[in-house]
Amino acid sequence: MTETTSVLDRPLELAAQVSVRPERFGALLYHFGTRRLSFLKDPRLLAVVQRLPEVPTARAACTACGVEPGSLRSFDAALRRLLDTGMLQERPA
Amino acid sequence: MADATIQAATDADIPATDEGQDELLEAELLVEDVSIDGMCGVY
Protein backbone atom coordinates (compact mmCIF):
# COMPACT_ATOMS: atom_id res chain seq x y z
CA MET A 1 0.00 0.00 0.00
CA THR A 2 1.38 3.35 -0.94
CA GLU A 3 1.16 6.46 1.15
CA THR A 4 -1.20 8.17 -1.30
CA THR A 5 -3.88 5.46 -0.92
CA SER A 6 -4.08 5.88 2.83
CA VAL A 7 -7.31 7.32 4.13
CA LEU A 8 -5.13 9.24 6.56
CA ASP A 9 -4.29 11.66 3.76
CA ARG A 10 -7.91 12.35 2.86
CA PRO A 11 -10.33 14.96 4.29
CA LEU A 12 -13.03 13.02 6.10
CA GLU A 13 -16.10 13.78 8.17
CA LEU A 14 -18.88 11.92 9.91
CA ALA A 15 -21.73 11.06 7.55
CA ALA A 16 -24.86 13.17 8.03
CA GLN A 17 -27.03 10.17 8.87
CA VAL A 18 -24.77 8.99 11.68
CA SER A 19 -25.43 9.58 15.36
CA VAL A 20 -22.64 9.29 17.93
CA ARG A 21 -23.10 8.11 21.48
CA PRO A 22 -19.96 8.32 23.65
CA GLU A 23 -19.44 5.29 25.89
CA ARG A 24 -16.87 4.31 28.49
CA PHE A 25 -15.20 1.93 26.03
CA GLY A 26 -15.17 4.53 23.24
CA ALA A 27 -18.37 5.20 21.34
CA LEU A 28 -21.32 3.75 19.54
CA LEU A 29 -22.15 4.97 16.02
CA TYR A 30 -25.55 4.38 14.48
CA HIS A 31 -26.27 4.95 10.80
CA PHE A 32 -29.96 5.74 10.25
CA GLY A 33 -29.75 4.85 6.55
CA THR A 34 -28.04 1.48 6.69
CA ARG A 35 -29.24 0.60 10.22
CA ARG A 36 -25.72 -0.47 11.11
CA LEU A 37 -23.96 -0.01 14.41
CA SER A 38 -20.24 0.46 14.80
CA PHE A 39 -18.48 0.16 18.12
CA LEU A 40 -15.41 2.37 18.44
CA LYS A 41 -13.37 0.43 20.96
CA ASP A 42 -10.87 3.15 21.80
CA PRO A 43 -11.71 6.64 23.13
CA ARG A 44 -8.91 8.05 20.99
CA LEU A 45 -10.75 6.92 17.86
CA LEU A 46 -13.82 8.86 18.99
CA ALA A 47 -11.62 11.90 19.54
CA VAL A 48 -10.19 11.51 16.03
CA VAL A 49 -13.66 11.17 14.48
CA GLN A 50 -14.85 14.28 16.31
CA ARG A 51 -11.78 16.23 15.22
CA LEU A 52 -12.07 15.31 11.51
CA PRO A 53 -14.20 18.33 10.41
CA GLU A 54 -11.67 20.79 11.85
CA VAL A 55 -8.53 19.54 10.13
CA PRO A 56 -7.42 19.05 6.51
CA THR A 57 -6.73 15.31 6.75
CA ALA A 58 -7.45 12.34 8.97
CA ARG A 59 -3.72 12.15 9.69
CA ALA A 60 -3.86 15.66 11.16
CA ALA A 61 -6.77 14.59 13.35
CA CYS A 62 -4.76 11.61 14.60
CA THR A 63 -1.78 13.84 15.35
CA ALA A 64 -3.95 16.38 17.15
CA CYS A 65 -5.44 13.62 19.29
CA GLY A 66 -2.09 12.21 20.32
CA VAL A 67 -2.09 9.02 18.28
CA GLU A 68 1.45 7.69 18.30
CA PRO A 69 3.15 7.00 14.95
CA GLY A 70 3.24 3.32 15.84
CA SER A 71 -0.55 3.23 16.11
CA LEU A 72 -1.27 5.07 12.85
CA ARG A 73 -1.61 1.87 10.84
CA SER A 74 -4.37 0.62 13.14
CA PHE A 75 -6.17 3.96 12.96
CA ASP A 76 -5.76 3.99 9.18
CA ALA A 77 -7.42 0.57 8.99
CA ALA A 78 -10.18 1.58 11.41
CA LEU A 79 -10.96 4.80 9.53
CA ARG A 80 -10.97 2.90 6.24
CA ARG A 81 -13.50 0.48 7.73
CA LEU A 82 -15.70 3.38 8.87
CA LEU A 83 -15.43 4.92 5.40
CA ASP A 84 -16.30 1.62 3.70
CA THR A 85 -19.37 1.14 5.89
CA GLY A 86 -20.61 4.70 5.28
CA MET A 87 -20.07 5.95 8.81
CA LEU A 88 -17.54 8.43 7.46
CA GLN A 89 -17.53 10.23 4.16
CA GLU A 90 -14.99 12.22 2.23
CA ARG A 91 -15.33 15.97 2.59
CA PRO A 92 -15.40 18.06 -0.58
CA ALA A 93 -12.06 19.79 -1.04
CA MET B 1 5.82 -40.46 12.08
CA ALA B 2 2.08 -40.08 12.33
CA ASP B 3 2.53 -36.87 14.31
CA ALA B 4 4.77 -35.45 11.61
CA THR B 5 2.18 -36.17 8.95
CA ILE B 6 -0.58 -34.52 10.95
CA GLN B 7 1.56 -31.44 11.64
CA ALA B 8 2.39 -31.02 7.95
CA ALA B 9 -1.26 -31.20 6.99
CA THR B 10 -2.21 -28.66 9.65
CA ASP B 11 0.41 -26.18 8.51
CA ALA B 12 -0.73 -26.51 4.92
CA ASP B 13 -4.30 -25.70 5.94
CA ILE B 14 -3.33 -22.39 7.53
CA PRO B 15 -3.52 -19.65 4.89
CA ALA B 16 -0.60 -17.31 4.63
CA THR B 17 -1.30 -13.94 6.25
CA ASP B 18 -1.33 -11.20 3.64
CA GLU B 19 -1.54 -7.45 3.99
CA GLY B 20 -5.31 -7.37 3.54
CA GLN B 21 -5.84 -9.75 6.42
CA ASP B 22 -3.48 -7.71 8.58
CA GLU B 23 -5.53 -4.58 7.88
CA LEU B 24 -8.73 -6.41 8.71
CA LEU B 25 -7.34 -7.54 12.03
CA GLU B 26 -6.02 -4.09 12.84
CA ALA B 27 -9.37 -2.48 12.03
CA GLU B 28 -11.19 -4.99 14.20
CA LEU B 29 -9.06 -3.99 17.16
CA LEU B 30 -10.63 -0.54 17.07
CA VAL B 31 -13.96 -1.00 15.26
CA GLU B 32 -16.64 -3.66 15.41
CA ASP B 33 -19.69 -3.58 13.14
CA VAL B 34 -23.19 -4.90 13.78
CA SER B 35 -26.30 -4.76 11.62
CA ILE B 36 -29.59 -4.58 13.46
CA ASP B 37 -31.64 -5.73 10.46
CA GLY B 38 -33.66 -8.79 11.37
CA MET B 39 -33.50 -8.11 15.10
CA CYS B 40 -37.19 -7.10 15.41
CA GLY B 41 -38.76 -8.92 18.33
CA VAL B 42 -35.46 -9.56 20.07
CA TYR B 43 -36.14 -6.98 22.72
Backbone of each chain as nested JSON, in Angstrom:
{
  "chains": [
    {"id": "A", "residues": [
      {"number": 1, "name": "MET", "atoms": {"N": [0.849, -1.192, 0.0], "CA": [0.0, 0.0, 0.0], "C": [0.881, 1.237, 0.0]}},
      {"number": 2, "name": "THR", "atoms": {"N": [0.567, 2.148, -0.893], "CA": [1.377, 3.353, -0.944], "C": [0.777, 4.415, -0.047]}},
      {"number": 3, "name": "GLU", "atoms": {"N": [1.58, 5.405, 0.231], "CA": [1.159, 6.457, 1.146], "C": [-0.061, 7.202, 0.613]}},
      {"number": 4, "name": "THR", "atoms": {"N": [-0.128, 7.374, -0.731], "CA": [-1.202, 8.172, -1.304], "C": [-2.562, 7.47, -1.214]}},
      {"number": 5, "name": "THR", "atoms": {"N": [-2.595, 6.156, -0.996], "CA": [-3.876, 5.457, -0.925], "C": [-4.415, 5.43, 0.499]}},
      {"number": 6, "name": "SER", "atoms": {"N": [-3.65, 5.921, 1.444], "CA": [-4.079, 5.878, 2.831], "C": [-5.226, 6.846, 3.064]}},
      {"number": 7, "name": "VAL", "atoms": {"N": [-6.215, 6.407, 3.811], "CA": [-7.312, 7.32, 4.133], "C": [-6.825, 8.423, 5.06]}},
      {"number": 8, "name": "LEU", "atoms": {"N": [-5.674, 8.225, 5.661], "CA": [-5.131, 9.244, 6.556], "C": [-4.841, 10.547, 5.825]}},
      {"number": 9, "name": "ASP", "atoms": {"N": [-4.627, 10.471, 4.528], "CA": [-4.293, 11.665, 3.76], "C": [-5.51, 12.289, 3.09]}},
      {"number": 10, "name": "ARG", "atoms": {"N": [-6.688, 11.83, 3.47], "CA": [-7.911, 12.353, 2.855], "C": [-8.705, 13.172, 3.877]}},
      {"number": 11, "name": "PRO", "atoms": {"N": [-9.471, 14.176, 3.39], "CA": [-10.33, 14.962, 4.287], "C": [-11.625, 14.187, 4.543]}},
      {"number": 12, "name": "LEU", "atoms": {"N": [-11.87, 13.836, 5.775], "CA": [-13.034, 13.017, 6.1], "C": [-13.949, 13.748, 7.076]}},
      {"number": 13, "name": "GLU", "atoms": {"N": [-15.16, 13.256, 7.177], "CA": [-16.102, 13.777, 8.171], "C": [-17.115, 12.682, 8.464]}},
      {"number": 14, "name": "LEU", "atoms": {"N": [-17.823, 12.846, 9.563], "CA": [-18.878, 11.921, 9.914], "C": [-20.021, 12.081, 8.914]}},
      {"number": 15, "name": "ALA", "atoms": {"N": [-20.599, 10.984, 8.477], "CA": [-21.73, 11.059, 7.546], "C": [-22.923, 11.708, 8.247]}},
      {"number": 16, "name": "ALA", "atoms": {"N": [-23.747, 12.409, 7.464], "CA": [-24.857, 13.175, 8.031], "C": [-25.872, 12.293, 8.741]}},
      {"number": 17, "name": "GLN", "atoms": {"N": [-26.007, 11.053, 8.297], "CA": [-27.031, 10.171, 8.874], "C": [-26.524, 9.371, 10.067]}},
      {"number": 18, "name": "VAL", "atoms": {"N": [-25.369, 9.751, 10.582], "CA": [-24.769, 8.986, 11.681], "C": [-24.896, 9.744, 12.996]}},
      {"number": 19, "name": "SER", "atoms": {"N": [-25.329, 9.027, 14.008], "CA": [-25.426, 9.577, 15.358], "C": [-24.338, 8.942, 16.226]}},
      {"number": 20, "name": "VAL", "atoms": {"N": [-23.745, 9.751, 17.085], "CA": [-22.64, 9.288, 17.933], "C": [-23.073, 9.284, 19.392]}},
      {"number": 21, "name": "ARG", "atoms": {"N": [-22.829, 8.184, 20.052], "CA": [-23.101, 8.114, 21.484], "C": [-21.802, 7.722, 22.205]}},
      {"number": 22, "name": "PRO", "atoms": {"N": [-21.2, 8.649, 22.91], "CA": [-19.965, 8.323, 23.651], "C": [-20.245, 7.278, 24.733]}},
      {"number": 23, "name": "GLU", "atoms": {"N": [-19.335, 6.351, 24.886], "CA": [-19.441, 5.293, 25.892], "C": [-18.11, 5.182, 26.632]}},
      {"number": 24, "name": "ARG", "atoms": {"N": [-18.11, 4.451, 27.721], "CA": [-16.867, 4.309, 28.488], "C": [-15.781, 3.613, 27.675]}},
      {"number": 25, "name": "PHE", "atoms": {"N": [-16.184, 2.685, 26.817], "CA": [-15.2, 1.933, 26.025], "C": [-14.746, 2.708, 24.79]}},
      {"number": 26, "name": "GLY", "atoms": {"N": [-15.457, 3.777, 24.449], "CA": [-15.166, 4.534, 23.239], "C": [-16.416, 5.223, 22.761]}},
      {"number": 27, "name": "ALA", "atoms": {"N": [-17.124, 4.6, 21.831], "CA": [-18.37, 5.202, 21.343], "C": [-19.153, 4.196, 20.527]}},
      {"number": 28, "name": "LEU", "atoms": {"N": [-20.424, 4.534, 20.367], "CA": [-21.32, 3.748, 19.537], "C": [-21.799, 4.661, 18.411]}},
      {"number": 29, "name": "LEU", "atoms": {"N": [-21.645, 4.219, 17.173], "CA": [-22.147, 4.975, 16.025], "C": [-23.344, 4.238, 15.454]}},
      {"number": 30, "name": "TYR", "atoms": {"N": [-24.388, 4.991, 15.126], "CA": [-25.546, 4.377, 14.478], "C": [-25.844, 5.116, 13.186]}},
      {"number": 31, "name": "HIS", "atoms": {"N": [-25.966, 4.367, 12.095], "CA": [-26.274, 4.947, 10.795], "C": [-27.754, 4.738, 10.519]}},
      {"number": 32, "name": "PHE", "atoms": {"N": [-28.507, 5.837, 10.431], "CA": [-29.955, 5.739, 10.248], "C": [-30.336, 5.223, 8.865]}},
      {"number": 33, "name": "GLY", "atoms": {"N": [-29.441, 5.339, 7.897], "CA": [-29.748, 4.849, 6.55], "C": [-29.515, 3.36, 6.398]}},
      {"number": 34, "name": "THR", "atoms": {"N": [-28.384, 2.897, 6.86], "CA": [-28.042, 1.477, 6.693], "C": [-28.46, 0.627, 7.892]}},
      {"number": 35, "name": "ARG", "atoms": {"N": [-28.852, 1.273, 8.968], "CA": [-29.239, 0.602, 10.218], "C": [-28.094, -0.264, 10.741]}},
      {"number": 36, "name": "ARG", "atoms": {"N": [-26.902, 0.235, 10.596], "CA": [-25.725, -0.467, 11.108], "C": [-25.188, 0.247, 12.343]}},
      {"number": 37, "name": "LEU", "atoms": {"N": [-24.621, -0.532, 13.223], "CA": [-23.956, -0.009, 14.408], "C": [-22.464, -0.274, 14.278]}},
      {"number": 38, "name": "SER", "atoms": {"N": [-21.682, 0.675, 14.71], "CA": [-20.237, 0.456, 14.801], "C": [-19.782, 0.816, 16.202]}},
      {"number": 39, "name": "PHE", "atoms": {"N": [-19.059, -0.089, 16.807], "CA": [-18.483, 0.164, 18.118], "C": [-17.061, 0.671, 17.927]}},
      {"number": 40, "name": "LEU", "atoms": {"N": [-16.787, 1.876, 18.434], "CA": [-15.412, 2.372, 18.441], "C": [-14.828, 1.939, 19.778]}},
      {"number": 41, "name": "LYS", "atoms": {"N": [-13.84, 1.073, 19.729], "CA": [-13.371, 0.432, 20.956], "C": [-12.153, 1.114, 21.571]}},
      {"number": 42, "name": "ASP", "atoms": {"N": [-11.976, 2.386, 21.235], "CA": [-10.871, 3.154, 21.802], "C": [-11.311, 4.625, 21.86]}},
      {"number": 43, "name": "PRO", "atoms": {"N": [-11.286, 5.238, 23.029], "CA": [-11.715, 6.642, 23.127], "C": [-10.927, 7.572, 22.214]}},
      {"number": 44, "name": "ARG", "atoms": {"N": [-9.697, 7.207, 21.887], "CA": [-8.908, 8.049, 20.989], "C": [-9.513, 8.071, 19.589]}},
      {"number": 45, "name": "LEU", "atoms": {"N": [-10.127, 6.957, 19.186], "CA": [-10.752, 6.918, 17.859], "C": [-11.957, 7.848, 17.819]}},
      {"number": 46, "name": "LEU", "atoms": {"N": [-12.709, 7.896, 18.909], "CA": [-13.819, 8.857, 18.991], "C": [-13.283, 10.282, 18.885]}},
      {"number": 47, "name": "ALA", "atoms": {"N": [-12.207, 10.564, 19.601], "CA": [-11.616, 11.902, 19.544], "C": [-11.191, 12.244, 18.114]}},
      {"number": 48, "name": "VAL", "atoms": {"N": [-10.621, 11.286, 17.419], "CA": [-10.193, 11.507, 16.034], "C": [-11.4, 11.796, 15.153]}},
      {"number": 49, "name": "VAL", "atoms": {"N": [-12.454, 10.988, 15.296], "CA": [-13.657, 11.171, 14.481], "C": [-14.267, 12.545, 14.729]}},
      {"number": 50, "name": "GLN", "atoms": {"N": [-14.276, 12.975, 15.981], "CA": [-14.852, 14.282, 16.31], "C": [-13.993, 15.431, 15.793]}},
      {"number": 51, "name": "ARG", "atoms": {"N": [-12.695, 15.182, 15.656], "CA": [-11.776, 16.231, 15.215], "C": [-11.744, 16.365, 13.685]}},
      {"number": 52, "name": "LEU", "atoms": {"N": [-12.198, 15.341, 12.976], "CA": [-12.073, 15.313, 11.513], "C": [-12.566, 16.584, 10.791]}},
      {"number": 53, "name": "PRO", "atoms": {"N": [-13.716, 17.165, 11.176], "CA": [-14.197, 18.33, 10.41], "C": [-13.313, 19.558, 10.541]}},
      {"number": 54, "name": "GLU", "atoms": {"N": [-12.449, 19.576, 11.558], "CA": [-11.673, 20.787, 11.845], "C": [-10.29, 20.786, 11.206]}},
      {"number": 55, "name": "VAL", "atoms": {"N": [-9.906, 19.655, 10.626], "CA": [-8.532, 19.538, 10.13], "C": [-8.542, 19.087, 8.669]}},
      {"number": 56, "name": "PRO", "atoms": {"N": [-7.43, 19.354, 7.951], "CA": [-7.424, 19.054, 6.509], "C": [-7.384, 17.561, 6.186]}},
      {"number": 57, "name": "THR", "atoms": {"N": [-6.81, 16.751, 7.047], "CA": [-6.727, 15.315, 6.754], "C": [-6.968, 14.506, 8.033]}},
      {"number": 58, "name": "ALA", "atoms": {"N": [-7.264, 13.237, 7.829], "CA": [-7.448, 12.339, 8.968], "C": [-6.137, 12.177, 9.742]}},
      {"number": 59, "name": "ARG", "atoms": {"N": [-5.028, 12.26, 9.021], "CA": [-3.725, 12.153, 9.689], "C": [-3.539, 13.308, 10.686]}},
      {"number": 60, "name": "ALA", "atoms": {"N": [-3.97, 14.501, 10.272], "CA": [-3.861, 15.662, 11.162], "C": [-4.738, 15.471, 12.392]}},
      {"number": 61, "name": "ALA", "atoms": {"N": [-5.891, 14.857, 12.204], "CA": [-6.77, 14.591, 13.347], "C": [-6.101, 13.611, 14.312]}},
      {"number": 62, "name": "CYS", "atoms": {"N": [-5.459, 12.594, 13.762], "CA": [-4.757, 11.613, 14.604], "C": [-3.638, 12.295, 15.381]}},
      {"number": 63, "name": "THR", "atoms": {"N": [-2.879, 13.127, 14.703], "CA": [-1.777, 13.838, 15.354], "C": [-2.3, 14.734, 16.461]}},
      {"number": 64, "name": "ALA", "atoms": {"N": [-3.379, 15.454, 16.162], "CA": [-3.947, 16.379, 17.148], "C": [-4.477, 15.644, 18.374]}},
      {"number": 65, "name": "CYS", "atoms": {"N": [-4.873, 14.402, 18.18], "CA": [-5.444, 13.619, 19.29], "C": [-4.401, 12.741, 19.978]}},
      {"number": 66, "name": "GLY", "atoms": {"N": [-3.15, 12.921, 19.62], "CA": [-2.09, 12.214, 20.32], "C": [-1.892, 10.771, 19.932]}},
      {"number": 67, "name": "VAL", "atoms": {"N": [-2.321, 10.393, 18.742], "CA": [-2.095, 9.021, 18.276], "C": [-0.61, 8.868, 17.93]}},
      {"number": 68, "name": "GLU", "atoms": {"N": [0.033, 7.885, 18.526], "CA": [1.454, 7.693, 18.298], "C": [1.689, 7.173, 16.876]}},
      {"number": 69, "name": "PRO", "atoms": {"N": [2.846, 7.487, 16.303], "CA": [3.145, 7.002, 14.953], "C": [3.009, 5.482, 14.829]}},
      {"number": 70, "name": "GLY", "atoms": {"N": [3.339, 4.771, 15.885], "CA": [3.242, 3.318, 15.844], "C": [1.816, 2.799, 15.788]}},
      {"number": 71, "name": "SER", "atoms": {"N": [0.859, 3.643, 16.127], "CA": [-0.551, 3.233, 16.105], "C": [-1.278, 3.715, 14.855]}},
      {"number": 72, "name": "LEU", "atoms": {"N": [-0.591, 4.476, 14.011], "CA": [-1.265, 5.072, 12.854], "C": [-1.822, 4.023, 11.905]}},
      {"number": 73, "name": "ARG", "atoms": {"N": [-1.131, 2.898, 11.765], "CA": [-1.615, 1.874, 10.838], "C": [-2.964, 1.313, 11.307]}},
      {"number": 74, "name": "SER", "atoms": {"N": [-3.1, 1.11, 12.604], "CA": [-4.373, 0.619, 13.136], "C": [-5.483, 1.64, 12.933]}},
      {"number": 75, "name": "PHE", "atoms": {"N": [-5.16, 2.914, 13.151], "CA": [-6.166, 3.96, 12.965], "C": [-6.505, 4.114, 11.482]}},
      {"number": 76, "name": "ASP", "atoms": {"N": [-5.517, 3.954, 10.624], "CA": [-5.763, 3.994, 9.184], "C": [-6.762, 2.9, 8.807]}},
      {"number": 77, "name": "ALA", "atoms": {"N": [-6.526, 1.686, 9.307], "CA": [-7.423, 0.569, 8.993], "C": [-8.817, 0.8, 9.563]}},
      {"number": 78, "name": "ALA", "atoms": {"N": [-8.881, 1.333, 10.772], "CA": [-10.181, 1.576, 11.405], "C": [-10.962, 2.66, 10.655]}},
      {"number": 79, "name": "LEU", "atoms": {"N": [-10.288, 3.733, 10.269], "CA": [-10.961, 4.805, 9.53], "C": [-11.403, 4.326, 8.152]}},
      {"number": 80, "name": "ARG", "atoms": {"N": [-10.587, 3.468, 7.537], "CA": [-10.974, 2.902, 6.239], "C": [-12.239, 2.058, 6.397]}},
      {"number": 81, "name": "ARG", "atoms": {"N": [-12.305, 1.291, 7.47], "CA": [-13.496, 0.476, 7.733], "C": [-14.726, 1.372, 7.899]}},
      {"number": 82, "name": "LEU", "atoms": {"N": [-14.575, 2.459, 8.647], "CA": [-15.698, 3.376, 8.866], "C": [-16.109, 4.066, 7.559]}},
      {"number": 83, "name": "LEU", "atoms": {"N": [-15.125, 4.33, 6.706], "CA": [-15.429, 4.918, 5.4], "C": [-16.154, 3.899, 4.52]}},
      {"number": 84, "name": "ASP", "atoms": {"N": [-15.7, 2.674, 4.526], "CA": [-16.304, 1.623, 3.696], "C": [-17.733, 1.316, 4.119]}},
      {"number": 85, "name": "THR", "atoms": {"N": [-18.028, 1.457, 5.406], "CA": [-19.373, 1.136, 5.889], "C": [-20.283, 2.367, 5.897]}},
      {"number": 86, "name": "GLY", "atoms": {"N": [-19.779, 3.504, 5.412], "CA": [-20.61, 4.695, 5.285], "C": [-20.721, 5.525, 6.548]}},
      {"number": 87, "name": "MET", "atoms": {"N": [-20.03, 5.144, 7.594], "CA": [-20.069, 5.948, 8.811], "C": [-19.33, 7.271, 8.599]}},
      {"number": 88, "name": "LEU", "atoms": {"N": [-18.275, 7.226, 7.825], "CA": [-17.54, 8.426, 7.456], "C": [-17.72, 8.667, 5.968]}},
      {"number": 89, "name": "GLN", "atoms": {"N": [-17.512, 9.897, 5.573], "CA": [-17.535, 10.233, 4.157], "C": [-16.417, 11.222, 3.878]}},
      {"number": 90, "name": "GLU", "atoms": {"N": [-16.033, 11.269, 2.602], "CA": [-14.988, 12.219, 2.23], "C": [-15.595, 13.606, 2.122]}},
      {"number": 91, "name": "ARG", "atoms": {"N": [-14.891, 14.582, 2.678], "CA": [-15.334, 15.974, 2.591], "C": [-14.965, 16.547, 1.238]}},
      {"number": 92, "name": "PRO", "atoms": {"N": [-15.811, 17.378, 0.649], "CA": [-15.404, 18.055, -0.585], "C": [-14.206, 18.956, -0.3]}},
      {"number": 93, "name": "ALA", "atoms": {"N": [-13.268, 18.989, -1.236], "CA": [-12.055, 19.791, -1.035], "C": [-12.377, 21.277, -1.031]}}
    ]},
    {"id": "B", "residues": [
      {"number": 1, "name": "MET", "atoms": {"N": [6.061, -40.495, 13.527], "CA": [5.824, -40.459, 12.083], "C": [4.422, -39.934, 11.789]}},
      {"number": 2, "name": "ALA", "atoms": {"N": [3.45, -40.528, 12.51], "CA": [2.076, -40.084, 12.326], "C": [1.931, -38.623, 12.736]}},
      {"number": 3, "name": "ASP", "atoms": {"N": [2.597, -38.263, 13.845], "CA": [2.53, -36.872, 14.306], "C": [3.068, -35.917, 13.258]}},
      {"number": 4, "name": "ALA", "atoms": {"N": [4.171, -36.315, 12.619], "CA": [4.773, -35.449, 11.614], "C": [3.822, -35.234, 10.45]}},
      {"number": 5, "name": "THR", "atoms": {"N": [3.111, -36.279, 10.072], "CA": [2.181, -36.166, 8.954], "C": [1.039, -35.211, 9.297]}},
      {"number": 6, "name": "ILE", "atoms": {"N": [0.527, -35.384, 10.514], "CA": [-0.579, -34.52, 10.946], "C": [-0.137, -33.064, 10.99]}},
      {"number": 7, "name": "GLN", "atoms": {"N": [1.056, -32.807, 11.531], "CA": [1.564, -31.444, 11.635], "C": [1.697, -30.804, 10.255]}},
      {"number": 8, "name": "ALA", "atoms": {"N": [2.207, -31.576, 9.294], "CA": [2.392, -31.025, 7.953], "C": [1.052, -30.638, 7.349]}},
      {"number": 9, "name": "ALA", "atoms": {"N": [0.047, -31.497, 7.551], "CA": [-1.263, -31.201, 6.987], "C": [-1.862, -29.962, 7.633]}},
      {"number": 10, "name": "THR", "atoms": {"N": [-1.667, -29.819, 8.944], "CA": [-2.213, -28.659, 9.649], "C": [-1.578, -27.364, 9.156]}},
      {"number": 11, "name": "ASP", "atoms": {"N": [-0.265, -27.38, 8.992], "CA": [0.414, -26.185, 8.511], "C": [-0.068, -25.791, 7.126]}},
      {"number": 12, "name": "ALA", "atoms": {"N": [-0.31, -26.8, 6.285], "CA": [-0.734, -26.51, 4.921], "C": [-2.124, -25.895, 4.9]}},
      {"number": 13, "name": "ASP", "atoms": {"N": [-2.936, -26.217, 5.903], "CA": [-4.304, -25.7, 5.938], "C": [-4.372, -24.247, 6.386]}},
      {"number": 14, "name": "ILE", "atoms": {"N": [-3.322, -23.764, 7.029], "CA": [-3.335, -22.387, 7.526], "C": [-2.947, -21.45, 6.398]}},
      {"number": 15, "name": "PRO", "atoms": {"N": [-3.86, -20.556, 5.985], "CA": [-3.525, -19.651, 4.893], "C": [-2.456, -18.651, 5.302]}},
      {"number": 16, "name": "ALA", "atoms": {"N": [-1.633, -18.3, 4.354], "CA": [-0.6, -17.306, 4.634], "C": [-1.264, -15.966, 4.928]}},
      {"number": 17, "name": "THR", "atoms": {"N": [-0.747, -15.241, 5.913], "CA": [-1.299, -13.937, 6.248], "C": [-0.813, -12.921, 5.236]}},
      {"number": 18, "name": "ASP", "atoms": {"N": [-1.748, -12.238, 4.576], "CA": [-1.333, -11.198, 3.643], "C": [-1.682, -9.834, 4.227]}},
      {"number": 19, "name": "GLU", "atoms": {"N": [-1.364, -8.805, 3.478], "CA": [-1.539, -7.449, 3.993], "C": [-3.011, -7.118, 4.237]}},
      {"number": 20, "name": "GLY", "atoms": {"N": [-3.883, -7.622, 3.366], "CA": [-5.307, -7.365, 3.538], "C": [-5.835, -7.937, 4.832]}},
      {"number": 21, "name": "GLN", "atoms": {"N": [-5.394, -9.141, 5.168], "CA": [-5.841, -9.748, 6.418], "C": [-5.291, -8.984, 7.609]}},
      {"number": 22, "name": "ASP", "atoms": {"N": [-4.074, -8.51, 7.495], "CA": [-3.484, -7.715, 8.58], "C": [-4.319, -6.465, 8.825]}},
      {"number": 23, "name": "GLU", "atoms": {"N": [-4.724, -5.803, 7.741], "CA": [-5.525, -4.58, 7.876], "C": [-6.858, -4.886, 8.526]}},
      {"number": 24, "name": "LEU", "atoms": {"N": [-7.445, -6.024, 8.138], "CA": [-8.733, -6.415, 8.71], "C": [-8.597, -6.616, 10.208]}},
      {"number": 25, "name": "LEU", "atoms": {"N": [-7.546, -7.292, 10.61], "CA": [-7.341, -7.54, 12.032], "C": [-7.098, -6.234, 12.779]}},
      {"number": 26, "name": "GLU", "atoms": {"N": [-6.318, -5.357, 12.182], "CA": [-6.023, -4.085, 12.841], "C": [-7.275, -3.24, 12.98]}},
      {"number": 27, "name": "ALA", "atoms": {"N": [-8.123, -3.248, 11.949], "CA": [-9.368, -2.48, 12.029], "C": [-10.27, -3.05, 13.109]}},
      {"number": 28, "name": "GLU", "atoms": {"N": [-10.302, -4.368, 13.219], "CA": [-11.188, -4.993, 14.205], "C": [-10.748, -4.719, 15.631]}},
      {"number": 29, "name": "LEU", "atoms": {"N": [-9.509, -4.344, 15.817], "CA": [-9.056, -3.989, 17.158], "C": [-9.745, -2.722, 17.644]}},
      {"number": 30, "name": "LEU", "atoms": {"N": [-10.081, -1.846, 16.714], "CA": [-10.626, -0.541, 17.074], "C": [-12.095, -0.37, 16.705]}},
      {"number": 31, "name": "VAL", "atoms": {"N": [-12.582, -1.152, 15.738], "CA": [-13.961, -0.996, 15.265], "C": [-14.626, -2.356, 15.148]}},
      {"number": 32, "name": "GLU", "atoms": {"N": [-15.873, -2.429, 15.587], "CA": [-16.641, -3.656, 15.408], "C": [-18.008, -3.267, 14.861]}},
      {"number": 33, "name": "ASP", "atoms": {"N": [-18.442, -3.932, 13.808], "CA": [-19.693, -3.58, 13.14], "C": [-20.792, -4.586, 13.456]}},
      {"number": 34, "name": "VAL", "atoms": {"N": [-22.015, -4.049, 13.569], "CA": [-23.185, -4.899, 13.78], "C": [-24.326, -4.34, 12.959]}},
      {"number": 35, "name": "SER", "atoms": {"N": [-25.085, -5.192, 12.298], "CA": [-26.296, -4.761, 11.62], "C": [-27.491, -5.164, 12.476]}},
      {"number": 36, "name": "ILE", "atoms": {"N": [-28.432, -4.24, 12.637], "CA": [-29.588, -4.581, 13.465], "C": [-30.758, -5.048, 12.616]}},
      {"number": 37, "name": "ASP", "atoms": {"N": [-30.577, -5.182, 11.299], "CA": [-31.639, -5.73, 10.459], "C": [-31.971, -7.139, 10.919]}},
      {"number": 38, "name": "GLY", "atoms": {"N": [-33.244, -7.445, 10.991], "CA": [-33.657, -8.788, 11.367], "C": [-33.686, -9.005, 12.859]}},
      {"number": 39, "name": "MET", "atoms": {"N": [-33.496, -7.947, 13.645], "CA": [-33.5, -8.108, 15.1], "C": [-34.837, -7.717, 15.711]}},
      {"number": 40, "name": "CYS", "atoms": {"N": [-35.863, -7.453, 14.893], "CA": [-37.185, -7.095, 15.415], "C": [-37.697, -8.241, 16.298]}},
      {"number": 41, "name": "GLY", "atoms": {"N": [-38.217, -7.893, 17.442], "CA": [-38.755, -8.916, 18.332], "C": [-37.745, -9.465, 19.308]}},
      {"number": 42, "name": "VAL", "atoms": {"N": [-36.484, -9.069, 19.158], "CA": [-35.457, -9.56, 20.075], "C": [-35.632, -8.943, 21.455]}},
      {"number": 43, "name": "TYR", "atoms": {"N": [-36.026, -7.668, 21.442], "CA": [-36.141, -6.981, 22.722], "C": [-37.552, -7.075, 23.286]}}
    ]}
  ]
}
